[in-house]
């Protein structure tokens, strides 16, 4: 089995080594176009092309986790655009504690996503400060009510940068002006968001910047302007230093914050509430549907068939995929003891019913691991790689070290799960040890202590020096060659350009619209020629009203 696994890894390495240079070439061309627009003073077009390049690098791995060359283009735009009439931010003294925090994110459509939850819990915990929130691309989604209330109660404000007419560059100007009154700016942005990098290109006009490394396994923008990179896990911190060039003193650990979990039900009571046999052993997994993608012809459900056949009282409940994957064969082989459900906001009862938590695969879901562990549930995750260089692709987090069980292949996975199913005492002792450690690291005053250290470091370190001499270097090593296997999106360049047509300057918008209309035959989508502000303010609301009137 180990020999087979090594052969499979070698095959993945060989195949993916050919894709990285192809992706890198597309990226280089996009960067060159962005640079050309910037050199000719067309900053609005340059910013859009830079975002397309970053989006491509994020989802079509190019052997890069950051791009000094692309960020330098954005820094150039930020320095060249008309300055706002604000005084330079003052260097905080060692004794000054930041009071006004500006959180910056891209789009928050639901309070239950990873970034919205993190911001919400941060504000709930950090009660001695005022928290404001700036969103670069929120429309057409409403800001969740709970976030609006938290910000208001902390005496902060919410700013929607795209509620007014303007380009990415104009939004960056506005963000720069908003940030002038903040003591600290915290970036929770999508990895390809160019607006904050343009906004904070002039470090003399910016408060200290903390970048929260939510997408630590992806390419992202922001390394050049961030005074502190707050990594959520050790593997992210290692990669930030090795592949993004973040200096050790600016590279910190800030664990994911969790709300205190209180068991209201015993496992037996929770199972009864869910209609599950109280004598069964319940295996649980919770994640978004894409994290359960079939790999090498084996679905997530297939991987559990041998275990469920061996233990006829074991049940697997998976929340998130719903019917997105065809698991019918595995369900039939296990007499319906694999249950796939869609997304649900009420997961607490499932965590309280679970005997064992199994991580999503091929994408790990670390927040769900932590939440399950906080209820005293033992945790198992798959990690098929033999090299520590791939640690960023696995599950790790402060609080899980020494408690999370990681296995390398399906045979070991089945063996470990079988042992846990058969040994209740082992499940309970491991689950309790996991719970205690997660509470120590990820909740309340202990998490607040970590946050205070990040604040202090950001406020007292000299601002990061923005340099423009570094060149992009493509890597065809680990984890790069394995990243493509599980994380690449099947999207073409045109798929990245089309949604950005409305924000392009009209000349580029018309050029790409005509090219795409001819290529794809969607001349009827004339609405894509409308500028974004018009679409959001008038066109989309009108279309929604018309659909309701037609009973659609």
C-alpha positions, 0 to 999 in steps of 0.5 A, a space after each residue: 500500500 505504501 509503495 502504491 501511495 508513493 507511485 501515485 504521488 510521483 505520478 501527481 508530481 510529474 503531471 502537475 510539474 507540466 501545468 505550473 509553467 503554463 499557468 505561470 506564462 498566462 500570469 506573466 502576460 496578465 502582469 505585463 498588460 497591467 504594467 503597460 496600462 500603469 506605465 501609460 497612466 491608465 490606472 483604472 484598467 491597470 487595477 482590473 488587469 492586476 486583479 485578474 492576474 491575482 485571481 488567476 494565480 489564486 486558482 490556477 497555481 503558478 508556482 507562486 504564493 505572492 508576487 512582488 512584481 504584481 504588488 509593485 504595480 499596485 504600489 506604483 498606482 497607489 503612489 501616483 494617484 491624487 493624494 487625499 488631504 489627510 495628515 500622515 498617520 502618527 507613529 504610535 508610541 510604545 505606551 499607546 494602545 490602539 482604540 479604533 480598529 478598522 477591519 477591511 474585507 471584500 464581501 460579506 454575504 453571510 454571517 456563517 462564512 469563515 471570514 464573517 465569523 472571524 470578524 464577528 467573534 473578534 469584535 465580540 471578544 475585543 470589547 474595549 475598542 471601537 470597531 469599524 468595517 469597510 467592504 470593498 465589494 459588498 453589493 448587492 449583498 446586505 451586511 448581516 444584521 448581527 455585524 451591523 449591530 456589533 459595529 454600531 454597539 462598539 461605536 464604529 461605522 460600516 463603509 461600503 466602498 462600492 455604494 458610490 460611482 467609481 473604479 477600483 482606484 477611486 475606492 482605494 482613495 476612499 479607503 485611504 481617507 477612511 483609514 486616516 482616523 484608525 489606529 490599526 487597520 486589519 485586512 480580512 480581504 479576499 486573496 485577489 482584492 487589489 483595492 487595499 494594496 493601492 490604498 495603503 501604498 504610501 506607508 506614511 499616510 497609513 496606520 499600521 496594517 495587520 493582514 489576517 492570513 485566512 487563505 494561507 494555502 493560496 496565492 494572495 496580495 498584501 505582503 508588501 503593505 502589511 506590517 504584521 501578517 497574523 497567521 492562523 496556524 503554524 504551517 501558514 506562518 512557515 509558508 509566509 516566511 519561506 515563500 512570501 518573504 515575511 520577516 520573522 519579527 512581522 510573522 505572528 500566530 493568531 489562532 482562530 477565535 471560537 465562541 465558547 461551546 456549551 454542551 446542552 445535550 448528552 450524546 444520547 439525547 442529541 442522537 434521539 433529537 436527530 432521530 438516530 439510533 442512540 446505540 450507533 456510533 456516529 461519524 460526522 463531517 461538516 464543510 462546504 460542498 467543494 471540499 468533498 470533491 472526488 479524488 482519483 475516482 474515489 468519493 468521500 463516501 466511498 472512502 468510508 464503505 470498508 469501515 461501515 461494512 465492518 461495523 454495522 452500527 456505525 453511521 456517517 453523516 456529512 453536512 454540506 455536500 447535499 446532492 452535489 456528488 453522486 454517492 448513491 453506490 456507497 449509500 446502497 452498499 452501506 444500507 443507507 448508513 451514509 447520510 448527505 445533507 445540505 448546508 445548515 446553520 444549526 450544527 451544534 446538535 450534530 456536534 453534540 451527537 457525534 462520537 468521531 469527527 472526520 475531516 473533509 477531503 481533499 480540502 481540509 476544514 479546520 474551523 469545523 475540526 476546532 468546533 467539533 473538538 470543542 465539544 469533546 469529539 476526537 478528530 481524524 484527518 487525512 494527509 496523503 503527503 510524505 513531506 513536511 513541505 506540504 504541511 500547508 495542504 494538511 490540517 494543523 492549528 494551535 490546540 490540535 497539536 498532539 490530539 488531531 489524528 492524521 493518517 496517510 492513506 485509506 488503509 490507515 484511515 480505516 484502521 484508525 477509525 475502526 479502533 475508535 469505533 470499537 473503543 469508547 474509552 479511547 474516544 472519550 479520553 482523546 475527545 476530552 484532551 482535545 476539548 481542553 486544549 482548544 478552550 485554552 488556545 482559541 477562546 476568551 482571555 487566552 485568545 485576547 492575550 494573543 490579540 494584544 501581542 499582535 496589536 502591540 507588535 503592529 503599533 511598535 514596529 517600524 513600518 514595513 519597508 516597501 521595496 520594488 526590486 524583488 522579481 517573481 520566482 516560479 517554483 516547481 517543488 512541493 507543495 506546488 506540484 500537489 497544490 494543483 491536484 486538489 485546489 485548482 479551479 476549472 475556469 478559463 481566462 475568459 471566465 475571470 474577465 467576464 464578471 469584471 467587465 462592468 468595472 473596466 474603463 469603457 474602452 476595455 469593457 467594449 473590446 472584451 464584450 465584443 470579443 466574448 460575444 463573438 466567441 461565446 455567442 451571448 450578444 443578448 447579454 448587453 447588460 454587461 456593457 453597463 458600468 458596475 454602479 449602474 447595474 447595482 443601483 438600477 439594473 439589478 433591482 429593476 430586474 429583480 422587481 420584474 422577475 417577482 412581477 412575472 412570478 419567477 
